[in-house]
Amino acid sequence: MRQEFARYLRTETVGGMVLLGATAIALIWANSPWRDAYTALRDARFGPAALGLDLTVGQWATDGLLAVFFFVVGLELKRELVVGELSSTRRALLPVAAALGGMVVPAGLALLVGRGAPGMDQAWAIPVATDIAFALAVLALAGRSLPATARIFLLGLAVADDLGAIVVIAVVFSAGLHLVALLVAVACAFAYWFLQRRRVRAWWLYVPLAVVMWAAVHEAGIHATIAGVVLGLLTRVKADPDEDDAPAVRLEHRLQPWSAGLCVPVFALFAAGVPLGAQALRTVVTDPVPQAVVVGLLVGKVVGIFGVTALVMRLVPASRPPGLGRRDMLAVSMLGGVGFTVSLLIAELSLAALPATAEAAKAAILLASAAAALIAAAMLARRRRVHRGAQPPSTSRPDDGCA
């Protein structure tokens, strides 16, 4: 029974639904008569203060549980870079270029819309992220009849986008680096790499090493989730002749259900609990920061991803995913506007000194992500009907993108 439940949690559809359920609970709870209990639980502190780890429940969810999520992201990223869709220049060209366009254009539009507003010096990064789990869940539900290349393109795009978001978090949101802690983190990373190289499989060595590295990265002034990414990237992804699966595959298989079923939903539970009353919604419409977030996610993402995709496919026709026309690519590009998890994280980091603006930005993320998901689902449903009614490939005309 437990194995069957874990298998369901590994699917994008179920993982996306669990995430959506946690977000709904957070919104209902935070806007109910029991909202004070929600705030008290989120802000309750625990942990060893002597180590600088006397954190709130919300911070433990953001810094601790999301480190597991980012470790899984690091594993997937390493696998895609070494043996997957991003392992060759030809296959990586389109999704990487699309991800770059889907980061630069939203950031630029956000800066343009929110120019001069307090907090925009870092809040421009909020709309650069795409939630891979939720986007793939929408594609799985609404785009079932689309060619498999649609999922491959979206996965490659989201993985490259995750890498870009990780770089933004590491560079923009690192402050006051502590050299000793940073050296400890580097030593832990080297030890992990050495153990991987020596084919050591003792979990009782890896777990304490990962915990120490996480704490050192946190103390060094770098966001602690980066520790998960680094360890994921240092994990072997090619199996030896005497192995059934590489360590990265085994770890991803074991940790994906925990990431999808616990870590990300608990983070969403404590990050997405924002007030959605008339005053909050009025702030989303009138405040330049949430306006910038909405424009970045709903307009910037689709313009950046689809614009760069169309340009690359025109310049390099061989990069076009087989079976996908321009309208298919436009529908998939719309899914890029589903920011959600990483966007909520960046909102917390970038607007920590402006709590009211952070709450408005989170509300904007939720509204824009929901709108992007609904619009993309409608577009994908239309494309699904087109593909279902298409003639067999042997007799049909090539898709020129005009269907």
Sequence and secondary structure as in RCSB ss.txt:
>XXXX:A:sequence
MRQEFARYLRTETVGGMVLLGATAIALIWANSPWRDAYTALRDARFGPAALGLDLTVGQWATDGLLAVFFFVVGL
ELKRELVVGELSSTRRALLPVAAALGGMVVPAGLALLVGRGAPGMDQAWAIPVATDIAFALAVLALAGRSLPATA
RIFLLGLAVADDLGAIVVIAVVFSAGLHLVALLVAVACAFAYWFLQRRRVRAWWLYVPLAVVMWAAVHEAGIHAT
IAGVVLGLLTRVKADPDEDDAPAVRLEHRLQPWSAGLCVPVFALFAAGVPLGAQALRTVVTDPVPQAVVVGLLVG
KVVGIFGVTALVMRLVPASRPPGLGRRDMLAVSMLGGVGFTVSLLIAELSLAALPATAEAAKAAILLASAAAALI
AAAMLARRRRVHRGAQPPSTSRPDDGCA
>XXXX:A:secstr
 HHHHHHHHTSHHHHHHHHHHHHHHHHHHHTSTTHHHHHHHHH EES GGGT  EEHHHIIIIIIHHHHHHHHHH
HHHHHHHTSTTSSHHHHHHHHHHHHHHHHHHHHHHHHHTTT TTHHHHTTGGG   HHHHHHHHHHH TTS HHH
HHHHHHHHHHHHHHHHHHHHHHT  S  HHHHHHHHHHHHHHHHHHHTT   HHHHHHHHHHHHHHHHHHTS TH
HHHHHHHHTS  S  TT SS HHHHHHHHHHHHIIIIIHHHHHHHHS    SHHHHHHHHHSHHHHHHHHIIIII
HHHHHHHHHHHHHHH GGGS TT  HHHHHHHHHGGG  HHHHHHHHHHHTTT HHHHHHHHHHHHHHHHHHHHH
HHHHHHHHHHHHHTS  TTTS    S  
